[in-house]
Amino acid sequence: MARALDLPETAVALGRYGRRAVRVMAAAGVLFALAGGVALVWPEETWTDDLTGAFSVIAVLTLGAGLGSRILAWRMRRALGSGAWSAHPAVSVRSMRTEAVVLRSPAGEELWPLEVIAMRQRYEPVRPGADGVMWWCGDPARGGVLAPPGGGVLIWARPVRQRRARQRIVGLAGGTGILGRATPAQPQGPVPVPVPVPTSKPNPVPNPVPTPVPTPVQRAEADASGAHTYARLADHAVRQAVPHTRSRRPEADVAEVPWWRVRSLRRTAGIGQVIGALVLCAAAGAAALVRPASGSLMKLYLVAIVALAALAYSGYRMLTAGLPAVRMMTRAARSPVPVPRRYVLLHDPQGGHPVLVLFPAHGGDDDLPVGSLALLTPGTPKQPWLGLPAQPTGTVELRGWRDHSAGGLPVVVPRFKGLGLWPAEPYRPAGEADTAALLARLAPPMASQVSQSSQASQGSQGSQGSQGSQG
């Protein structure tokens, strides 16, 4: 029997989760050591007790977070080691203070409301979208592991216990049409074999212009073969597209102004985090000049410790990662030679990044991708899609290829309607080893969609044949 833990991506993700818990507990040990060191070095100072108490409080909270993550890692290992992944149509529901994911049962007749046990920062990037598919390993009555397709990000979930909350969440999920969605192909089980679609051979008619809208039979054949053609990915992008009800103020063009005047590049560089940490440090310093009462010194020390740690971390990130990335993006965006490509805009469930799957500029529905490019979300935290192309398919210009990442991949910036869309990763040609896994996550194959389309096609052809024989 296949186990979920046998999947390499899942094993790596579980190991990463466990190591993060160990690092958090190690940080708690360092804070306890600092508290003891302060008490030993300055035992007679009036501020020693307050500073020691501040370090101790942060250490206790950090240790609790590390222990909780370690326990969840152990529970995940048990679930993943005793069961296999299954793919389900999924929808995210936020009810009161509960973050829930509702899965449709394999039979398609029951909904499983599951409460997500994760901080919002971890859950938000893998939240299932309108056309979402999630993997599940566990018991819906006791708890288990959720993951986006691919099994590379793990989140623990447990059943919603309160009866009224369950009813409310199931009702909200039912209104999204989850019961009528196609059934995904299973990642670790037998994939249903689609019924072959009989095709006729009409007389050839010249048709130099490709059909822009894929037909149901084309989608069925594409799903059956597993080929990620333009028609199949475009159809998936149309179902997944989020309507743009508002627009965001346009950014300055980096081809005409310095990069620090471009809103998205400032955010990529991390300037906002550094400024925020500096403001927090200044506030702590101003409070220290006021000389508060001894009873509030512990709070001041807590704020000062957090501010200095945030400043050190954000400054290090800006100098080592943010500024070098922005410089390469700026050089790519100012490259003089554009390369036109057709695009299909999809969203990666593993990380939440929008992805441009790129095709030859002139071609048809049967074209295969020539590359892919993950993008940074240009919008706000509540509406991250603001600033992306409004249409799920179209044409974009690629500029760059002047700089390369450490892995040898080129840095490329797509320009859409004269403005840059900033990449989250380097450009990946279609021949890369990870491309097939990425495309499988972006557009998971739908097993029942194939059989339903095939049966509908056969039924219509059978009825036409019977009518012909009667005539």
RODO-2510 file (C-alpha; in nm, 4 decimals, decimal comma):
residues 471
     n   res          X          Y          Z
     1     m     0,0000     0,0000     0,0000
     2     a     0,1312     0,3424    -0,0942
     3     r     0,1854     0,5845     0,1927
     4     a     0,1686     0,9603     0,1747
     5     l     0,5113     0,9732     0,3379
     6     d     0,6581     0,7799     0,0437
     7     l     0,6136     1,0871    -0,1766
     8     p     0,9506     1,2706    -0,1849
     9     e     0,7927     1,6177    -0,1672
    10     t     0,5924     1,5164     0,1397
    11     a     0,8928     1,3654     0,3176
    12     v     1,0957     1,6820     0,2532
    13     a     0,8107     1,9058     0,3748
    14     l     0,7672     1,7029     0,6944
    15     g     1,1399     1,7142     0,7650
    16     r     1,1414     2,0894     0,7084
    17     y     0,8465     2,1342     0,9467
    18     g     1,0176     1,9291     1,2187
    19     r     1,3485     2,1139     1,1827
    20     r     1,1690     2,4476     1,2126
    21     a     1,0154     2,3336     1,5416
    22     v     1,3601     2,2318     1,6699
    23     r     1,5054     2,5712     1,5733
    24     v     1,2273     2,7503     1,7596
    25     m     1,2953     2,5463     2,0747
    26     a     1,6684     2,6147     2,0381
    27     a     1,5932     2,9879     2,0189
    28     a     1,3972     2,9537     2,3431
    29     g     1,7031     2,7949     2,5041
    30     v     1,9206     3,0871     2,3898
    31     l     1,6753     3,3347     2,5444
    32     f     1,6768     3,1438     2,8746
    33     a     2,0577     3,1523     2,8672
    34     l     2,0541     3,5285     2,8067
    35     a     1,8201     3,5748     3,1016
    36     g     2,0537     3,3749     3,3252
    37     g     2,3592     3,5597     3,1944
    38     v     2,2105     3,8997     3,2700
    39     a     2,1280     3,7885     3,6247
    40     l     2,4839     3,6613     3,6791
    41     v     2,6739     3,9545     3,5254
    42     w     2,4675     4,2409     3,6717
    43     p     2,3125     4,0995     3,9898
    44     e     2,3001     4,4283     4,1791
    45     e     2,1557     4,6578     3,9106
    46     t     1,8019     4,7893     3,9518
    47     w     1,7050     4,6981     3,5975
    48     t     1,8333     4,3379     3,6139
    49     d     1,5059     4,1842     3,7292
    50     d     1,3057     4,3624     3,4597
    51     l     1,5399     4,2640     3,1770
    52     t     1,5654     3,9070     3,3050
    53     g     1,1881     3,8881     3,3267
    54     a     1,1505     4,0196     2,9703
    55     f     1,3879     3,7560     2,8331
    56     s     1,2128     3,4854     3,0351
    57     v     0,8640     3,5794     2,9104
    58     i     0,9752     3,5740     2,5459
    59     a     1,1580     3,2445     2,6049
    60     v     0,8496     3,0779     2,7574
    61     l     0,6288     3,1895     2,4665
    62     t     0,8884     3,0733     2,2133
    63     l     0,9277     2,7373     2,3845
    64     g     0,5504     2,6864     2,3853
    65     a     0,5340     2,7578     2,0123
    66     g     0,8195     2,5154     1,9445
    67     l     0,6680     2,2364     2,1537
    68     g     0,3316     2,2818     1,9838
    69     s     0,4926     2,2581     1,6398
    70     r     0,6869     1,9512     1,7470
    71     i     0,3700     1,7762     1,8630
    72     l     0,1970     1,8600     1,5340
    73     a     0,4980     1,7242     1,3422
    74     w     0,4674     1,3957     1,5344
    75     r     0,0947     1,3720     1,4609
    76     m     0,1572     1,4497     1,0939
    77     r     0,4172     1,1735     1,0724
    78     r     0,1717     0,9221     1,2179
    79     a    -0,1031     1,0184     0,9748
    80     l     0,1219     1,0349     0,6682
    81     g     0,2910     0,7074     0,7558
    82     s    -0,0345     0,5130     0,7850
    83     g    -0,2418     0,6468     0,4960
    84     a    -0,2262     0,7623     0,1356
    85     w    -0,3000     1,0989    -0,0223
    86     s    -0,6422     1,1511    -0,1755
    87     a    -0,7479     1,4497    -0,3870
    88     h    -1,0747     1,6317    -0,3144
    89     p    -1,2600     1,9375    -0,4399
    90     a    -1,2111     2,1948    -0,1642
    91     v    -1,3284     2,5386    -0,0635
    92     s    -1,2074     2,7710     0,2105
    93     v    -1,4623     2,9148     0,4535
    94     r    -1,3988     3,1806     0,7166
    95     s    -1,6696     3,1678     0,9817
    96     m    -1,6420     3,3941     1,2847
    97     r    -1,2845     3,3289     1,4006
    98     t    -1,2592     2,9838     1,2458
    99     e    -1,0489     2,9161     0,9375
   100     a    -1,2001     2,6071     0,7787
   101     v    -1,1469     2,3982     0,4683
   102     v    -1,4418     2,1975     0,3432
   103     l    -1,3628     1,8834     0,1436
   104     r    -1,6059     1,6832    -0,0645
   105     s    -1,6072     1,3135     0,0188
   106     p    -1,4864     1,0611    -0,2428
   107     a    -1,8455     0,9552    -0,3125
   108     g    -1,9370     1,3175    -0,3780
   109     e    -2,2360     1,3170    -0,1426
   110     e    -2,0882     1,4466     0,1851
   111     l    -1,8938     1,7537     0,2952
   112     w    -1,6193     1,7415     0,5569
   113     p    -1,5692     2,0715     0,7484
   114     l    -1,2136     2,0837     0,8867
   115     e    -1,0640     2,3532     1,1091
   116     v    -0,7152     2,4634     1,0048
   117     i    -0,4535     2,4535     1,2832
   118     a    -0,1979     2,6995     1,1472
   119     m    -0,1092     3,0652     1,1646
   120     r    -0,2679     3,2742     0,8909
   121     q     0,0750     3,3504     0,7425
   122     r     0,1229     2,9790     0,6712
   123     y    -0,2323     2,9070     0,5620
   124     e    -0,2972     3,2071     0,3372
   125     p    -0,0576     3,1051     0,0558
   126     v    -0,2162     2,7594     0,0215
   127     r    -0,5795     2,8588     0,0644
   128     p    -0,7873     2,6696    -0,1985
   129     g    -0,9244     2,8977    -0,4678
   130     a    -1,2548     2,8998    -0,6530
   131     d    -1,1437     2,6002    -0,8577
   132     g    -0,9422     2,4514    -0,5716
   133     v    -0,8219     2,0977    -0,5183
   134     m    -0,6613     1,9878    -0,1897
   135     w    -0,4923     1,6656    -0,0888
   136     w    -0,5962     1,4937     0,2336
   137     c    -0,4449     1,2179     0,4468
   138     g    -0,6188     1,1212     0,7690
   139     d    -0,9553     1,0573     0,9300
   140     p    -1,2151     1,3364     0,8853
   141     a    -1,3636     1,2410     1,2223
   142     r    -1,0321     1,2734     1,4111
   143     g    -0,7991     1,4932     1,2074
   144     g    -0,5305     1,4713     0,9450
   145     v    -0,3011     1,6546     0,7071
   146     l    -0,4016     1,8955     0,4308
   147     a    -0,1723     1,9878     0,1426
   148     p    -0,2018     2,1619    -0,1923
   149     p    -0,1506     1,9355    -0,4960
   150     g     0,2052     1,8079    -0,4878
   151     g     0,2181     1,7489    -0,1118
   152     g     0,4962     2,0033    -0,0580
   153     v     0,3277     2,2174     0,2126
   154     l     0,1668     2,0462     0,5136
   155     i    -0,1058     2,1825     0,7419
   156     w    -0,2803     2,0008     1,0269
   157     a    -0,6604     2,0131     1,0329
   158     r    -0,9208     1,8726     1,2693
   159     p    -1,2990     1,8354     1,2412
   160     v    -1,5151     2,1273     1,3455
   161     r    -1,6739     2,0045     1,6675
   162     q    -1,9512     2,2529     1,7412
   163     r    -2,2744     2,1473     1,5738
   164     r    -2,3956     2,4960     1,4804
   165     a    -2,0567     2,5920     1,3457
   166     r    -2,0486     2,2754     1,1336
   167     q    -2,3914     2,3474     0,9922
   168     r    -2,3022     2,7087     0,9162
   169     i    -1,9720     2,6171     0,7464
   170     v    -2,1286     2,3354     0,5429
   171     g    -2,4065     2,5679     0,4326
   172     l    -2,1593     2,8324     0,3173
   173     a    -1,9525     2,5714     0,1320
   174     g    -2,2579     2,4211    -0,0364
   175     g    -2,3420     2,7596    -0,1843
   176     t    -2,0121     2,7610    -0,3768
   177     g    -2,1156     2,4657    -0,5949
   178     i    -1,8584     2,2264    -0,4516
   179     l    -2,0965     1,9293    -0,4823
   180     g    -2,1147     1,9760    -0,8596
   181     r    -1,7421     1,9958    -0,9287
   182     a    -1,5504     1,7379    -1,1245
   183     t    -1,3653     1,4715    -0,9270
   184     p    -0,9858     1,5094    -0,9353
   185     a    -0,7642     1,2218    -1,0403
   186     q    -0,6131     1,0534    -0,7346
   187     p    -0,2407     1,1062    -0,6683
   188     q    -0,1737     0,7682    -0,5054
   189     g    -0,4571     0,5534    -0,6328
   190     p    -0,5865     0,4086    -0,9566
   191     v    -0,6835     0,6831    -1,1971
   192     p    -1,0164     0,6144    -1,3709
   193     v    -0,9597     0,5194    -1,7326
   194     p    -1,1667     0,7487    -1,9577
   195     v    -1,3964     0,6035    -2,2199
   196     p    -1,2418     0,6564    -2,5654
   197     v    -1,4039     0,9313    -2,7662
   198     p    -1,4912     0,8113    -3,1179
   199     t    -1,4025     1,0670    -3,3806
   200     s    -1,5150     1,0951    -3,7378
   201     k    -1,2933     1,1961    -4,0280
   202     p    -1,4662     1,4705    -4,2234
   203     n    -1,3303     1,6132    -4,5459
   204     p    -1,0387     1,8448    -4,4750
   205     v    -1,1327     2,2121    -4,4819
   206     p    -0,8660     2,4832    -4,4761
   207     n    -0,8787     2,6618    -4,1409
   208     p    -0,5630     2,8653    -4,0802
   209     v    -0,7051     3,0449    -3,7736
   210     p    -0,7009     2,8326    -3,4535
   211     t    -1,0232     2,8027    -3,2583
   212     p    -0,9845     3,0317    -2,9537
   213     v    -1,2279     2,8495    -2,7238
   214     p    -1,1660     2,4805    -2,6450
   215     t    -1,4594     2,2454    -2,6813
   216     p    -1,5614     1,9884    -2,4154
   217     v    -1,4274     1,7051    -2,6320
   218     q    -1,0900     1,8818    -2,6624
   219     r    -1,0782     1,9245    -2,2853
   220     a    -1,1630     1,5574    -2,2356
   221     e    -0,8941     1,4416    -2,4774
   222     a    -0,6390     1,6711    -2,3132
   223     d    -0,7221     1,5422    -1,9652
   224     a    -0,7130     1,1846    -2,0892
   225     s    -0,3687     1,2202    -2,2458
   226     g    -0,2298     1,4298    -1,9612
   227     a    -0,0863     1,6813    -2,2077
   228     h    -0,0788     2,0368    -2,0771
   229     t    -0,1851     2,2018    -2,4001
   230     y    -0,2807     2,5653    -2,4411
   231     a    -0,6490     2,4653    -2,4729
   232     r    -0,6523     2,2679    -2,1489
   233     l    -0,4632     2,5255    -1,9418
   234     a    -0,6670     2,8144    -2,0873
   235     d    -0,9894     2,6366    -1,9920
   236     h    -0,8602     2,5841    -1,6387
   237     a    -0,7531     2,9494    -1,6152
   238     v    -1,1009     3,0686    -1,7199
   239     r    -1,2615     2,8616    -1,4413
   240     q    -1,0030     2,9847    -1,1914
   241     a    -1,0101     3,3550    -1,2844
   242     v    -1,1110     3,6094    -1,0204
   243     p    -1,3277     3,8956    -1,1526
   244     h    -1,1647     4,2365    -1,1114
   245     t    -1,4222     4,4599    -0,9445
   246     r    -1,1735     4,7408    -0,8834
   247     s    -0,8308     4,8518    -1,0019
   248     r    -0,5224     4,9760    -0,8228
   249     r    -0,3361     5,2987    -0,8827
   250     p    -0,0796     5,2346    -1,1597
   251     e     0,2843     5,2136    -1,0629
   252     a     0,5677     5,4230    -1,2040
   253     d     0,7575     5,2684    -1,4961
   254     v     1,1030     5,1528    -1,3897
   255     a     1,2224     5,2143    -1,7446
   256     e     1,1728     5,5877    -1,6840
   257     v     1,2314     5,6393    -1,3085
   258     p     1,4733     5,5015    -1,0444
   259     w     1,3655     5,1710    -0,8929
   260     w     1,2929     5,3157    -0,5465
   261     r     1,0059     5,5144    -0,6964
   262     v     0,8292     5,1913    -0,7985
   263     r     0,5924     5,0680    -0,5268
   264     s     0,6357     4,6937    -0,5877
   265     l     1,0157     4,7134    -0,6056
   266     r     1,0317     4,9003    -0,2747
   267     r     0,8266     4,6221    -0,1200
   268     t     1,0447     4,3532    -0,2817
   269     a     1,3589     4,5187    -0,1489
   270     g     1,2141     4,5149     0,2045
   271     i     1,2385     4,8884     0,2659
   272     g     0,9019     4,8983     0,4433
   273     q     1,0065     4,6356     0,7001
   274     v     1,3311     4,8199     0,7754
   275     i     1,1488     5,1515     0,8210
   276     g     0,8904     4,9883     1,0473
   277     a     1,1640     4,8350     1,2653
   278     l     1,3450     5,1710     1,2854
   279     v     1,0234     5,3439     1,3959
   280     l     0,9734     5,0796     1,6665
   281     c     1,3318     5,1273     1,7883
   282     a     1,2849     5,5047     1,7946
   283     a     0,9649     5,4669     1,9948
   284     a     1,1397     5,2423     2,2478
   285     g     1,4264     5,4920     2,2771
   286     a     1,1865     5,7822     2,3290
   287     a     1,0051     5,5866     2,5991
   288     a     1,3363     5,5183     2,7720
   289     l     1,4170     5,8908     2,7800
   290     v     1,0920     5,9558     2,9640
   291     r     1,2164     5,7182     3,2367
   292     p     0,8951     5,5276     3,3110
   293     a     0,8143     5,3795     3,6478
   294     s     0,9933     5,0581     3,7378
   295     g     0,6698     4,8621     3,6993
   296     s     0,6609     4,9318     3,3235
   297     l     1,0310     4,8682     3,2559
   298     m     0,9645     4,5051     3,1628
   299     k     0,7218     4,6108     2,8885
   300     l     0,9784     4,8596     2,7573
   301     y     1,2488     4,5952     2,7467
   302     l     1,0148     4,3560     2,5643
   303     v     0,9451     4,6187     2,2982
   304     a     1,3141     4,7061     2,2670
   305     i     1,4197     4,3414     2,2249
   306     v     1,1560     4,2778     1,9606
   307     a     1,2435     4,6023     1,7779
   308     l     1,6169     4,5296     1,7675
   309     a     1,5573     4,1706     1,6497
   310     a     1,3216     4,2927     1,3778
   311     l     1,5709     4,5582     1,2654
   312     a     1,8559     4,3084     1,2487
   313     y     1,6502     4,0530     1,0554
   314     s     1,4910     4,2981     0,8100
   315     g     1,8219     4,4758     0,7461
   316     y     1,9988     4,1474     0,6780
   317     r     1,7236     4,0359     0,4401
   318     m     1,7304     4,3667     0,2540
   319     l     2,1079     4,3655     0,2053
   320     t     2,1490     3,9976     0,1134
   321     a     1,8298     3,9199    -0,0802
   322     g     1,6070     4,2216    -0,1453
   323     l     1,8468     4,4702    -0,3044
   324     p     2,0275     4,2161    -0,5286
   325     a     1,6929     4,0857    -0,6577
   326     v     1,5644     4,4367    -0,7305
   327     r     1,8818     4,5280    -0,9201
   328     m     1,8470     4,2222    -1,1459
   329     m     1,4760     4,2918    -1,2050
   330     t     1,5538     4,6518    -1,2976
   331     r     1,8202     4,5460    -1,5478
   332     a     1,5826     4,2923    -1,7010
   333     a     1,2932     4,5393    -1,7293
   334     r     1,5197     4,7899    -1,9081
   335     s     1,6396     4,5333    -2,1616
   336     p     1,5774     4,6776    -2,5110
   337     v     1,4700     4,3588    -2,6934
   338     p     1,1151     4,2299    -2,6203
   339     v     1,0157     3,8662    -2,6825
   340     p     0,6363     3,8296    -2,7325
   341     r     0,4636     3,5255    -2,5851
   342     r     0,1080     3,4085    -2,5290
   343     y     0,0318     3,3516    -2,1627
   344     v    -0,2112     3,1564    -1,9471
   345     l    -0,2462     3,3007    -1,5948
   346     l    -0,2832     3,0338    -1,3258
   347     h    -0,2284     3,0259    -0,9498
   348     d     0,0105     2,7857    -0,7798
   349     p    -0,1670     2,6236    -0,4817
   350     q     0,1750     2,5538    -0,3272
   351     g     0,2852     2,9010    -0,2237
   352     g    -0,0001     3,1062    -0,3689
   353     h     0,2025     3,2756    -0,6432
   354     p     0,0363     3,3631    -0,9743
   355     v     0,2153     3,1859    -1,2596
   356     l     0,2384     3,2789    -1,6255
   357     v     0,2546     2,9637    -1,8366
   358     l     0,4059     3,0831    -2,1637
   359     f     0,3452     2,9622    -2,5208
   360     p     0,4705     3,0637    -2,8664
   361     a     0,3346     3,3979    -2,9778
   362     h     0,1726     3,2453    -3,2869
   363     g     0,0195     2,9018    -3,2587
   364     g    -0,2899     2,7010    -3,1829
   365     d    -0,4742     2,5209    -2,9057
   366     d    -0,2503     2,2134    -2,9229
   367     d     0,0706     2,4037    -2,8447
   368     l     0,2724     2,2913    -2,5432
   369     p     0,4319     2,5379    -2,2977
   370     v     0,7749     2,6809    -2,3721
   371     g     0,8308     2,8064    -2,0168
   372     s     0,6785     2,9367    -1,6965
   373     l     0,7306     3,2355    -1,4698
   374     a     0,6058     3,2721    -1,1114
   375     l     0,5063     3,6288    -1,0209
   376     l     0,4937     3,8325    -0,7029
   377     t     0,1401     3,9291    -0,6054
   378     p     0,1134     4,3021    -0,6833
   379     g    -0,2019     4,3796    -0,4845
   380     t    -0,2939     4,4268    -0,1216
   381     p    -0,3010     4,1503     0,1432
   382     k    -0,6815     4,1292     0,1161
   383     q    -0,6890     4,1531    -0,2657
   384     p    -0,3516     4,0199    -0,3831
   385     w    -0,4630     3,9842    -0,7475
   386     l    -0,4975     4,3605    -0,7993
   387     g    -0,2514     4,4648    -1,0672
   388     l    -0,2476     4,1298    -1,2469
   389     p    -0,3844     4,1050    -1,6033
   390     a    -0,7638     4,1100    -1,5937
   391     q    -0,7880     3,8393    -1,8614
   392     p    -0,6685     3,4839    -1,7863
   393     t    -0,5134     3,4571    -2,1348
   394     g    -0,3455     3,7073    -2,3641
   395     t    -0,0085     3,8291    -2,4892
   396     v     0,2855     3,9577    -2,2875
   397     e     0,6371     4,0839    -2,3633
   398     l     0,9377     3,9211    -2,1959
   399     r     1,2552     4,1187    -2,1337
   400     g     1,5802     4,0199    -1,9697
   401     w     1,8114     3,7171    -2,0016
   402     r     2,1028     3,9419    -1,8964
   403     d     2,1398     3,8006    -1,5420
   404     h     2,1078     3,4468    -1,4102
   405     s     2,0258     3,2921    -1,0737
   406     a     2,2615     3,0696    -0,8758
   407     g     2,1045     2,7709    -1,0518
   408     g     2,1771     2,9135    -1,3958
   409     l     1,8188     3,0133    -1,4796
   410     p     1,7628     3,3506    -1,6506
   411     v     1,6025     3,6490    -1,4790
   412     v     1,3105     3,7642    -1,6961
   413     v     1,0541     4,0411    -1,6415
   414     p     0,7200     4,0308    -1,8272
   415     r     0,5774     4,3665    -1,9340
   416     f     0,2019     4,3941    -1,9728
   417     k     0,0507     4,7109    -2,1191
   418     g     0,3766     4,8976    -2,0693
   419     l     0,4317     4,8068    -1,7024
   420     g     0,6349     4,5340    -1,5367
   421     l     0,5013     4,2264    -1,3606
   422     w     0,7723     4,1314    -1,1135
   423     p     0,8938     3,7700    -1,0983
   424     a     0,9077     3,5693    -0,7774
   425     e     1,1469     3,3167    -0,9330
   426     p     1,3682     3,2959    -1,2415
   427     y     1,2255     3,1943    -1,5773
   428     r     1,1898     2,8167    -1,6093
   429     p     1,2152     2,6687    -1,9610
   430     a     0,9790     2,3838    -2,0418
   431     g     1,2605     2,1295    -2,0363
   432     e     1,3313     2,1737    -1,6649
   433     a     1,2780     1,8706    -1,4417
   434     d     1,0318     2,0521    -1,2133
   435     t     0,8095     2,1793    -1,4957
   436     a     0,5882     1,8696    -1,5143
   437     a     0,5241     1,8776    -1,1377
   438     l     0,4448     2,2491    -1,1545
   439     l     0,1949     2,2050    -1,4382
   440     a     0,0301     1,9149    -1,2534
   441     r    -0,0203     2,1434    -0,9522
   442     l    -0,1473     2,4335    -1,1606
   443     a    -0,4072     2,2258    -1,3475
   444     p    -0,4758     1,8945    -1,1702
   445     p    -0,6297     1,6331    -1,4018
   446     m    -1,0009     1,5790    -1,3481
   447     a    -1,1025     1,2153    -1,3743
   448     s    -1,4814     1,2468    -1,3796
   449     q    -1,4671     1,5411    -1,6164
   450     v    -1,3108     1,3127    -1,8761
   451     s    -1,5656     1,0369    -1,8433
   452     q    -1,8620     1,2752    -1,8314
   453     s    -1,7489     1,4594    -2,1417
   454     s    -1,6814     1,1339    -2,3198
   455     q    -2,0166     0,9855    -2,2259
   456     a    -2,1958     1,3014    -2,3354
   457     s    -2,0140     1,2894    -2,6669
   458     q    -2,0948     0,9221    -2,7137
   459     g    -2,4582     0,9806    -2,6217
   460     s    -2,4993     1,2573    -2,8755
   461     q    -2,3312     1,0534    -3,1458
   462     g    -2,5423     0,7494    -3,0610
   463     s    -2,8630     0,9498    -3,0848
   464     q    -2,7543     1,0915    -3,4210
   465     g    -2,6762     0,7388    -3,5441
   466     s    -3,0165     0,6067    -3,4365
   467     q    -3,1900     0,8941    -3,6065
   468     g    -2,9928     0,8255    -3,9226
   469     s    -3,0855     0,4563    -3,9214
   470     q    -3,4510     0,5399    -3,8721
   471     g    -3,4383     0,7814    -4,1637
***
